């Protein structure tokens, strides 16, 4: 009797999985994927529209947003040690 009860429970679990969980998981994953793709596409659109934000510029012109500060005179490297003259011995 216990074996028959176990078989019935297993059949019910498999049936519940096929009828309920499988479509539910499929719907959940597709909705999450759609949301992710819409977010990525929106970021891509914002990035593309940000590049063409200045319509007054001619095509091919160069525009620099940031230039680092240049020091007055370049610093020399500190001495790394004494130079030792040597002769090659054969």
Beta strands, then each sheet from edge to edge (+ up, - down):
end
